[in-house]
């Protein structure tokens, strides 16, 4: 049984007071939610304050990025130890915006994943094809390259130590969502790749979908057998939208609903 995870990626949004206001509203709206992990990824500057505000709640903290070295002359970078110190449990690695705007590579993501794991942070490893790659039939080869390179020599003690996010680049921030069928096709392919690397543990690794997830499409996406949650950008900035996504509803019998609301 894979416990669903919903991660809100706030990107470069919100000062500390704005962040705390959003957390306050979310705490009121999702306090009853059980059987799902709710993770917030504010910008670095708000991590510590949000961490304190989350104490005693059913939400945990993620960072959006970090650097793979322990410490030293790396101006502008933040280490895994610093994220743990700020209260993070998770860290996003290889988001497509970092790949596209900041030249992040699969090899760099691999170094981050290994350091996150050895430091005690759970990496949320992002993979996904561009529109041009999808249209030229390269979706699976791109996913294979990104995933196998990012996970090279990676060991996990338990399947919950690692989260994968499939985020088709053409669906991020565009309002275009992959259909549940398109997403499931890639999620199932990713599960197959994970089996080659981690054997049976792959059955328990959570694979999230990301790309214009909103209240209107989350229920249908979550009925797919290999979609174990969502990485949410735009809709995570509004308490009511994010709370509704967290409270996704799957029809009886579509999945084992025993651990759900
Ligand atoms: C994201 O930032 O990972 C994302 C999926 O953004 P959005 O939900 O806005 O498409």
py3Dmol code that shows the C-alpha trace and the ligand (Angstrom):
import py3Dmol

protein = """\
ATOM      1  CA  UNK A   1       0.000   0.000   0.000  1.00  0.00           C
ATOM      2  CA  UNK A   2       1.515   3.320  -1.065  1.00  0.00           C
ATOM      3  CA  UNK A   3       0.497   6.301   1.044  1.00  0.00           C
ATOM      4  CA  UNK A   4      -0.372   9.191  -1.285  1.00  0.00           C
ATOM      5  CA  UNK A   5       1.799  12.319  -1.100  1.00  0.00           C
ATOM      6  CA  UNK A   6       0.740  15.785  -2.197  1.00  0.00           C
ATOM      7  CA  UNK A   7       3.612  18.285  -2.447  1.00  0.00           C
ATOM      8  CA  UNK A   8       3.001  22.011  -2.896  1.00  0.00           C
ATOM      9  CA  UNK A   9       5.871  23.692  -4.734  1.00  0.00           C
ATOM     10  CA  UNK A  10       5.552  27.409  -4.031  1.00  0.00           C
ATOM     11  CA  UNK A  11       8.463  28.242  -6.360  1.00  0.00           C
ATOM     12  CA  UNK A  12       9.713  31.853  -5.945  1.00  0.00           C
ATOM     13  CA  UNK A  13       6.577  33.120  -4.238  1.00  0.00           C
ATOM     14  CA  UNK A  14       5.714  34.533  -0.826  1.00  0.00           C
ATOM     15  CA  UNK A  15       7.525  36.502   1.825  1.00  0.00           C
ATOM     16  CA  UNK A  16       7.526  35.117   5.368  1.00  0.00           C
ATOM     17  CA  UNK A  17       4.270  36.859   6.439  1.00  0.00           C
ATOM     18  CA  UNK A  18       2.484  35.651   3.263  1.00  0.00           C
ATOM     19  CA  UNK A  19       3.817  32.139   3.789  1.00  0.00           C
ATOM     20  CA  UNK A  20       2.629  32.054   7.388  1.00  0.00           C
ATOM     21  CA  UNK A  21      -0.804  33.292   6.369  1.00  0.00           C
ATOM     22  CA  UNK A  22      -1.111  30.475   3.822  1.00  0.00           C
ATOM     23  CA  UNK A  23       0.009  27.910   6.412  1.00  0.00           C
ATOM     24  CA  UNK A  24      -2.535  29.252   8.904  1.00  0.00           C
ATOM     25  CA  UNK A  25      -5.358  28.835   6.401  1.00  0.00           C
ATOM     26  CA  UNK A  26      -4.172  25.388   5.333  1.00  0.00           C
ATOM     27  CA  UNK A  27      -3.945  24.187   8.917  1.00  0.00           C
ATOM     28  CA  UNK A  28      -7.619  25.016   9.382  1.00  0.00           C
ATOM     29  CA  UNK A  29      -8.622  23.339   6.120  1.00  0.00           C
ATOM     30  CA  UNK A  30      -6.666  20.084   6.188  1.00  0.00           C
ATOM     31  CA  UNK A  31      -6.334  19.276   9.888  1.00  0.00           C
ATOM     32  CA  UNK A  32      -8.735  16.326   9.594  1.00  0.00           C
ATOM     33  CA  UNK A  33      -6.955  14.730   6.638  1.00  0.00           C
ATOM     34  CA  UNK A  34      -5.491  11.328   7.412  1.00  0.00           C
ATOM     35  CA  UNK A  35      -3.754   8.670   5.371  1.00  0.00           C
ATOM     36  CA  UNK A  36      -2.021  11.135   3.058  1.00  0.00           C
ATOM     37  CA  UNK A  37       1.203  13.017   3.356  1.00  0.00           C
ATOM     38  CA  UNK A  38       0.968  16.757   2.834  1.00  0.00           C
ATOM     39  CA  UNK A  39       4.266  18.484   2.091  1.00  0.00           C
ATOM     40  CA  UNK A  40       4.912  22.205   1.603  1.00  0.00           C
ATOM     41  CA  UNK A  41       7.925  23.522  -0.318  1.00  0.00           C
ATOM     42  CA  UNK A  42       8.255  27.260   0.370  1.00  0.00           C
ATOM     43  CA  UNK A  43      11.249  29.321  -0.791  1.00  0.00           C
ATOM     44  CA  UNK A  44      14.432  29.029   1.311  1.00  0.00           C
ATOM     45  CA  UNK A  45      13.813  32.277   3.194  1.00  0.00           C
ATOM     46  CA  UNK A  46      10.525  31.020   4.643  1.00  0.00           C
ATOM     47  CA  UNK A  47      11.618  27.457   5.513  1.00  0.00           C
ATOM     48  CA  UNK A  48      12.453  28.042   9.147  1.00  0.00           C
ATOM     49  CA  UNK A  49       9.345  30.087   9.919  1.00  0.00           C
ATOM     50  CA  UNK A  50       7.072  27.633   8.108  1.00  0.00           C
ATOM     51  CA  UNK A  51       8.748  24.741   9.922  1.00  0.00           C
ATOM     52  CA  UNK A  52       7.879  26.265  13.292  1.00  0.00           C
ATOM     53  CA  UNK A  53       4.321  26.978  12.152  1.00  0.00           C
ATOM     54  CA  UNK A  54       3.885  23.331  11.085  1.00  0.00           C
ATOM     55  CA  UNK A  55       4.772  21.843  14.481  1.00  0.00           C
ATOM     56  CA  UNK A  56       1.914  19.629  15.644  1.00  0.00           C
ATOM     57  CA  UNK A  57       0.189  19.687  12.242  1.00  0.00           C
ATOM     58  CA  UNK A  58      -0.233  16.918   9.670  1.00  0.00           C
ATOM     59  CA  UNK A  59       2.027  18.719   7.167  1.00  0.00           C
ATOM     60  CA  UNK A  60       5.774  18.456   6.650  1.00  0.00           C
ATOM     61  CA  UNK A  61       8.383  20.574   4.924  1.00  0.00           C
ATOM     62  CA  UNK A  62      10.371  20.335   1.697  1.00  0.00           C
ATOM     63  CA  UNK A  63      12.987  22.549   0.087  1.00  0.00           C
ATOM     64  CA  UNK A  64      12.919  23.238  -3.635  1.00  0.00           C
ATOM     65  CA  UNK A  65      16.622  22.686  -4.233  1.00  0.00           C
ATOM     66  CA  UNK A  66      20.044  22.323  -2.610  1.00  0.00           C
ATOM     67  CA  UNK A  67      23.693  21.773  -3.507  1.00  0.00           C
ATOM     68  CA  UNK A  68      25.518  18.459  -3.339  1.00  0.00           C
ATOM     69  CA  UNK A  69      28.596  19.609  -1.411  1.00  0.00           C
ATOM     70  CA  UNK A  70      28.655  19.587   2.396  1.00  0.00           C
ATOM     71  CA  UNK A  71      30.031  23.105   2.870  1.00  0.00           C
ATOM     72  CA  UNK A  72      32.551  25.585   1.511  1.00  0.00           C
ATOM     73  CA  UNK A  73      33.053  28.275  -1.097  1.00  0.00           C
ATOM     74  CA  UNK A  74      29.812  27.850  -3.046  1.00  0.00           C
ATOM     75  CA  UNK A  75      28.325  31.326  -2.922  1.00  0.00           C
ATOM     76  CA  UNK A  76      24.565  31.338  -3.051  1.00  0.00           C
ATOM     77  CA  UNK A  77      24.133  27.630  -2.404  1.00  0.00           C
ATOM     78  CA  UNK A  78      22.435  25.779   0.444  1.00  0.00           C
ATOM     79  CA  UNK A  79      23.503  22.374   1.809  1.00  0.00           C
ATOM     80  CA  UNK A  80      21.516  19.329   2.896  1.00  0.00           C
ATOM     81  CA  UNK A  81      22.593  19.906   6.493  1.00  0.00           C
ATOM     82  CA  UNK A  82      21.184  23.451   6.319  1.00  0.00           C
ATOM     83  CA  UNK A  83      17.861  22.114   5.049  1.00  0.00           C
ATOM     84  CA  UNK A  84      17.677  19.586   7.876  1.00  0.00           C
ATOM     85  CA  UNK A  85      18.540  22.384  10.285  1.00  0.00           C
ATOM     86  CA  UNK A  86      15.637  24.422   8.870  1.00  0.00           C
ATOM     87  CA  UNK A  87      13.258  21.508   9.483  1.00  0.00           C
ATOM     88  CA  UNK A  88      12.987  19.865   6.046  1.00  0.00           C
ATOM     89  CA  UNK A  89      12.096  16.206   5.522  1.00  0.00           C
ATOM     90  CA  UNK A  90      11.987  16.334   1.723  1.00  0.00           C
ATOM     91  CA  UNK A  91      13.876  18.104  -1.044  1.00  0.00           C
ATOM     92  CA  UNK A  92      12.934  18.477  -4.708  1.00  0.00           C
ATOM     93  CA  UNK A  93      15.726  17.498  -7.131  1.00  0.00           C
ATOM     94  CA  UNK A  94      15.853  18.119 -10.862  1.00  0.00           C
ATOM     95  CA  UNK A  95      12.718  20.210 -11.309  1.00  0.00           C
ATOM     96  CA  UNK A  96      12.370  21.077 -15.000  1.00  0.00           C
ATOM     97  CA  UNK A  97      12.648  24.790 -14.240  1.00  0.00           C
ATOM     98  CA  UNK A  98      16.054  24.121 -12.693  1.00  0.00           C
ATOM     99  CA  UNK A  99      17.047  21.982 -15.670  1.00  0.00           C
ATOM    100  CA  UNK A 100      15.882  24.600 -18.187  1.00  0.00           C
ATOM    101  CA  UNK A 101      16.781  27.874 -16.466  1.00  0.00           C
ATOM    102  CA  UNK A 102      19.781  26.854 -14.358  1.00  0.00           C
ATOM    103  CA  UNK A 103      21.364  24.168 -16.524  1.00  0.00           C
ATOM    104  CA  UNK A 104      20.842  21.342 -14.044  1.00  0.00           C
ATOM    105  CA  UNK A 105      21.934  18.006 -15.513  1.00  0.00           C
ATOM    106  CA  UNK A 106      21.042  14.380 -14.825  1.00  0.00           C
ATOM    107  CA  UNK A 107      24.543  13.890 -13.391  1.00  0.00           C
ATOM    108  CA  UNK A 108      24.028  16.817 -11.004  1.00  0.00           C
ATOM    109  CA  UNK A 109      20.645  15.431  -9.989  1.00  0.00           C
ATOM    110  CA  UNK A 110      22.324  12.094  -9.285  1.00  0.00           C
ATOM    111  CA  UNK A 111      24.832  13.747  -6.933  1.00  0.00           C
ATOM    112  CA  UNK A 112      21.972  15.537  -5.177  1.00  0.00           C
ATOM    113  CA  UNK A 113      19.914  12.359  -4.803  1.00  0.00           C
ATOM    114  CA  UNK A 114      22.838  10.463  -3.292  1.00  0.00           C
ATOM    115  CA  UNK A 115      23.673  13.269  -0.880  1.00  0.00           C
ATOM    116  CA  UNK A 116      20.025  13.781   0.105  1.00  0.00           C
ATOM    117  CA  UNK A 117      19.683  10.099   0.946  1.00  0.00           C
ATOM    118  CA  UNK A 118      22.910   9.881   2.906  1.00  0.00           C
ATOM    119  CA  UNK A 119      21.889  13.024   4.832  1.00  0.00           C
ATOM    120  CA  UNK A 120      18.413  11.776   5.742  1.00  0.00           C
ATOM    121  CA  UNK A 121      16.376  13.903   3.330  1.00  0.00           C
ATOM    122  CA  UNK A 122      13.819  12.298   1.020  1.00  0.00           C
ATOM    123  CA  UNK A 123      14.488  13.417  -2.567  1.00  0.00           C
ATOM    124  CA  UNK A 124      11.552  14.083  -4.881  1.00  0.00           C
ATOM    125  CA  UNK A 125      13.258  13.359  -8.196  1.00  0.00           C
ATOM    126  CA  UNK A 126      11.608  15.109 -11.150  1.00  0.00           C
ATOM    127  CA  UNK A 127      11.623  13.737 -14.688  1.00  0.00           C
ATOM    128  CA  UNK A 128       9.621  14.708 -17.754  1.00  0.00           C
ATOM    129  CA  UNK A 129       9.751  15.291 -21.478  1.00  0.00           C
ATOM    130  CA  UNK A 130       9.314  18.536 -23.416  1.00  0.00           C
ATOM    131  CA  UNK A 131       6.569  18.957 -25.987  1.00  0.00           C
ATOM    132  CA  UNK A 132       9.065  18.549 -28.848  1.00  0.00           C
ATOM    133  CA  UNK A 133      10.337  15.307 -27.311  1.00  0.00           C
ATOM    134  CA  UNK A 134       6.798  13.952 -26.897  1.00  0.00           C
ATOM    135  CA  UNK A 135       5.871  14.894 -30.448  1.00  0.00           C
ATOM    136  CA  UNK A 136       8.921  13.181 -31.862  1.00  0.00           C
ATOM    137  CA  UNK A 137       8.155   9.970 -29.966  1.00  0.00           C
ATOM    138  CA  UNK A 138      11.020  10.296 -27.496  1.00  0.00           C
ATOM    139  CA  UNK A 139       9.037  10.383 -24.249  1.00  0.00           C
ATOM    140  CA  UNK A 140      10.129   6.962 -22.985  1.00  0.00           C
ATOM    141  CA  UNK A 141      13.773   7.333 -23.991  1.00  0.00           C
ATOM    142  CA  UNK A 142      13.988  10.738 -22.280  1.00  0.00           C
ATOM    143  CA  UNK A 143      12.404   9.369 -19.106  1.00  0.00           C
ATOM    144  CA  UNK A 144      14.710   6.368 -19.159  1.00  0.00           C
ATOM    145  CA  UNK A 145      17.816   8.535 -19.542  1.00  0.00           C
ATOM    146  CA  UNK A 146      16.762  10.998 -16.831  1.00  0.00           C
ATOM    147  CA  UNK A 147      15.706   8.343 -14.355  1.00  0.00           C
ATOM    148  CA  UNK A 148      18.528   5.861 -14.789  1.00  0.00           C
ATOM    149  CA  UNK A 149      21.207   8.574 -14.672  1.00  0.00           C
ATOM    150  CA  UNK A 150      19.621  10.349 -11.698  1.00  0.00           C
ATOM    151  CA  UNK A 151      19.404   7.064  -9.776  1.00  0.00           C
ATOM    152  CA  UNK A 152      22.817   5.636 -10.722  1.00  0.00           C
ATOM    153  CA  UNK A 153      24.415   3.877  -7.703  1.00  0.00           C
ATOM    154  CA  UNK A 154      21.545   5.000  -5.514  1.00  0.00           C
ATOM    155  CA  UNK A 155      20.613   2.720  -2.612  1.00  0.00           C
ATOM    156  CA  UNK A 156      17.525   3.062  -0.482  1.00  0.00           C
ATOM    157  CA  UNK A 157      16.842   1.339   2.821  1.00  0.00           C
ATOM    158  CA  UNK A 158      13.081   1.616   2.553  1.00  0.00           C
ATOM    159  CA  UNK A 159      10.932   2.465  -0.494  1.00  0.00           C
ATOM    160  CA  UNK A 160       9.512   5.557   1.249  1.00  0.00           C
ATOM    161  CA  UNK A 161      13.020   7.107   1.164  1.00  0.00           C
ATOM    162  CA  UNK A 162      12.585   7.982  -2.501  1.00  0.00           C
ATOM    163  CA  UNK A 163       9.808   9.792  -4.377  1.00  0.00           C
ATOM    164  CA  UNK A 164       9.681  10.240  -8.145  1.00  0.00           C
ATOM    165  CA  UNK A 165       7.676  12.994  -9.848  1.00  0.00           C
ATOM    166  CA  UNK A 166       6.681  12.652 -13.485  1.00  0.00           C
ATOM    167  CA  UNK A 167       6.210  16.187 -14.753  1.00  0.00           C
ATOM    168  CA  UNK A 168       5.771  16.571 -18.498  1.00  0.00           C
ATOM    169  CA  UNK A 169       7.375  19.950 -19.184  1.00  0.00           C
ATOM    170  CA  UNK A 170       4.559  20.919 -21.555  1.00  0.00           C
ATOM    171  CA  UNK A 171       2.064  20.613 -18.702  1.00  0.00           C
ATOM    172  CA  UNK A 172       3.893  22.702 -16.095  1.00  0.00           C
ATOM    173  CA  UNK A 173       2.321  26.090 -15.507  1.00  0.00           C
ATOM    174  CA  UNK A 174       0.572  25.922 -18.880  1.00  0.00           C
ATOM    175  CA  UNK A 175      -2.907  24.861 -17.793  1.00  0.00           C
ATOM    176  CA  UNK A 176      -2.510  21.760 -20.010  1.00  0.00           C
ATOM    177  CA  UNK A 177      -2.683  18.559 -18.005  1.00  0.00           C
ATOM    178  CA  UNK A 178      -1.672  15.155 -19.263  1.00  0.00           C
ATOM    179  CA  UNK A 179      -4.779  13.006 -19.490  1.00  0.00           C
ATOM    180  CA  UNK A 180      -4.945  10.393 -16.742  1.00  0.00           C
ATOM    181  CA  UNK A 181      -4.229   7.788 -19.433  1.00  0.00           C
ATOM    182  CA  UNK A 182      -1.146   9.622 -20.726  1.00  0.00           C
ATOM    183  CA  UNK A 183       0.164  10.034 -17.188  1.00  0.00           C
ATOM    184  CA  UNK A 184      -0.536   6.414 -16.218  1.00  0.00           C
ATOM    185  CA  UNK A 185       1.279   5.165 -19.321  1.00  0.00           C
ATOM    186  CA  UNK A 186       4.464   6.959 -18.242  1.00  0.00           C
ATOM    187  CA  UNK A 187       4.023   6.153 -14.539  1.00  0.00           C
ATOM    188  CA  UNK A 188       3.752   2.485 -15.360  1.00  0.00           C
ATOM    189  CA  UNK A 189       6.869   2.749 -17.534  1.00  0.00           C
ATOM    190  CA  UNK A 190       8.698   4.462 -14.628  1.00  0.00           C
ATOM    191  CA  UNK A 191       7.568   1.700 -12.255  1.00  0.00           C
ATOM    192  CA  UNK A 192       9.084  -0.818 -14.682  1.00  0.00           C
ATOM    193  CA  UNK A 193      12.396   1.077 -14.711  1.00  0.00           C
ATOM    194  CA  UNK A 194      12.361   1.256 -10.911  1.00  0.00           C
ATOM    195  CA  UNK A 195      11.873  -2.521 -10.793  1.00  0.00           C
ATOM    196  CA  UNK A 196      15.054  -3.020 -12.766  1.00  0.00           C
ATOM    197  CA  UNK A 197      16.934  -0.866 -10.239  1.00  0.00           C
ATOM    198  CA  UNK A 198      15.257  -1.671  -6.911  1.00  0.00           C
ATOM    199  CA  UNK A 199      13.496  -4.994  -7.582  1.00  0.00           C
ATOM    200  CA  UNK A 200      10.357  -5.534  -5.449  1.00  0.00           C
ATOM    201  CA  UNK A 201      10.879  -2.292  -3.502  1.00  0.00           C
ATOM    202  CA  UNK A 202       9.714  -0.518  -6.681  1.00  0.00           C
ATOM    203  CA  UNK A 203       6.148  -1.566  -5.886  1.00  0.00           C
ATOM    204  CA  UNK A 204       6.210   0.690  -2.835  1.00  0.00           C
ATOM    205  CA  UNK A 205       8.004   3.746  -4.273  1.00  0.00           C
ATOM    206  CA  UNK A 206       5.628   6.689  -4.676  1.00  0.00           C
ATOM    207  CA  UNK A 207       5.408   8.207  -8.179  1.00  0.00           C
ATOM    208  CA  UNK A 208       3.749  11.630  -8.268  1.00  0.00           C
ATOM    209  CA  UNK A 209       2.221  13.372 -11.253  1.00  0.00           C
ATOM    210  CA  UNK A 210       2.892  17.090 -11.774  1.00  0.00           C
ATOM    211  CA  UNK A 211       1.695  19.532 -14.417  1.00  0.00           C
ATOM    212  CA  UNK A 212      -1.284  21.861 -13.931  1.00  0.00           C
ATOM    213  CA  UNK A 213      -2.856  19.717 -11.232  1.00  0.00           C
ATOM    214  CA  UNK A 214      -5.986  21.424  -9.927  1.00  0.00           C
ATOM    215  CA  UNK A 215      -9.186  20.576  -8.044  1.00  0.00           C
ATOM    216  CA  UNK A 216     -10.900  19.778 -11.354  1.00  0.00           C
ATOM    217  CA  UNK A 217      -8.484  17.028 -12.419  1.00  0.00           C
ATOM    218  CA  UNK A 218      -6.994  15.532  -9.252  1.00  0.00           C
ATOM    219  CA  UNK A 219      -9.754  12.984  -8.577  1.00  0.00           C
ATOM    220  CA  UNK A 220      -9.496  11.448 -12.018  1.00  0.00           C
ATOM    221  CA  UNK A 221      -5.689  11.410 -11.964  1.00  0.00           C
ATOM    222  CA  UNK A 222      -5.668   9.684  -8.584  1.00  0.00           C
ATOM    223  CA  UNK A 223      -7.822   6.803  -9.807  1.00  0.00           C
ATOM    224  CA  UNK A 224      -4.903   5.608 -11.958  1.00  0.00           C
ATOM    225  CA  UNK A 225      -3.107   2.663 -10.365  1.00  0.00           C
ATOM    226  CA  UNK A 226       0.441   4.071 -10.585  1.00  0.00           C
ATOM    227  CA  UNK A 227      -0.310   7.693  -9.681  1.00  0.00           C
ATOM    228  CA  UNK A 228       0.501   7.996  -5.994  1.00  0.00           C
ATOM    229  CA  UNK A 229       0.075  11.711  -5.472  1.00  0.00           C
ATOM    230  CA  UNK A 230       0.868  15.057  -7.032  1.00  0.00           C
ATOM    231  CA  UNK A 231       3.508  17.753  -7.230  1.00  0.00           C
ATOM    232  CA  UNK A 232       1.470  20.947  -7.414  1.00  0.00           C
ATOM    233  CA  UNK A 233       2.783  24.356  -8.452  1.00  0.00           C
ATOM    234  CA  UNK A 234       0.307  27.178  -9.149  1.00  0.00           C
ATOM    235  CA  UNK A 235      -2.626  25.647  -7.289  1.00  0.00           C
ATOM    236  CA  UNK A 236      -0.544  25.191  -4.128  1.00  0.00           C
ATOM    237  CA  UNK A 237      -0.413  28.970  -3.658  1.00  0.00           C
ATOM    238  CA  UNK A 238      -4.100  29.177  -2.779  1.00  0.00           C
ATOM    239  CA  UNK A 239      -5.265  27.469   0.411  1.00  0.00           C
ATOM    240  CA  UNK A 240      -8.706  26.485  -0.871  1.00  0.00           C
ATOM    241  CA  UNK A 241      -7.364  24.976  -4.127  1.00  0.00           C
ATOM    242  CA  UNK A 242      -4.539  23.085  -2.436  1.00  0.00           C
ATOM    243  CA  UNK A 243      -6.814  21.830   0.349  1.00  0.00           C
ATOM    244  CA  UNK A 244      -9.231  20.434  -2.228  1.00  0.00           C
ATOM    245  CA  UNK A 245      -6.382  18.709  -4.046  1.00  0.00           C
ATOM    246  CA  UNK A 246      -5.186  17.184  -0.773  1.00  0.00           C
ATOM    247  CA  UNK A 247      -8.748  15.962  -0.166  1.00  0.00           C
ATOM    248  CA  UNK A 248      -8.945  14.203  -3.538  1.00  0.00           C
ATOM    249  CA  UNK A 249     -11.695  11.643  -3.808  1.00  0.00           C
ATOM    250  CA  UNK A 250     -11.306   8.276  -5.451  1.00  0.00           C
ATOM    251  CA  UNK A 251     -14.332   6.113  -6.117  1.00  0.00           C
ATOM    252  CA  UNK A 252     -14.795   3.124  -3.832  1.00  0.00           C
ATOM    253  CA  UNK A 253     -12.833   0.155  -5.144  1.00  0.00           C
ATOM    254  CA  UNK A 254     -10.776   2.209  -7.616  1.00  0.00           C
ATOM    255  CA  UNK A 255      -7.941   1.833  -5.156  1.00  0.00           C
ATOM    256  CA  UNK A 256      -7.612   0.327  -1.719  1.00  0.00           C
ATOM    257  CA  UNK A 257      -9.276   3.160   0.184  1.00  0.00           C
ATOM    258  CA  UNK A 258      -8.598   1.756   3.625  1.00  0.00           C
ATOM    259  CA  UNK A 259      -5.969   4.389   4.469  1.00  0.00           C
ATOM    260  CA  UNK A 260      -7.825   7.284   2.913  1.00  0.00           C
ATOM    261  CA  UNK A 261     -10.201   9.764   4.548  1.00  0.00           C
TER     262      UNK A 261
END
"""
ligand_1 = """\
10
LIG
C 5.504 22.306 -10.610
O 5.953 23.377 -10.268
O 6.150 21.282 -10.354
C 4.226 22.269 -11.324
C 3.765 21.104 -11.684
O 3.600 23.463 -11.567
P 2.061 23.654 -12.026
O 1.222 22.819 -11.090
O 1.798 25.118 -11.870
O 1.946 23.182 -13.434
"""
view = py3Dmol.view(width=600, height=400)
view.addModel(protein, "pdb")
view.setStyle({"model": 0}, {"cartoon": {"style": "trace"}})
view.addModel(ligand_1, "xyz")
view.setStyle({"model": 1}, {"stick": {}})
view.zoomTo()
view.show()
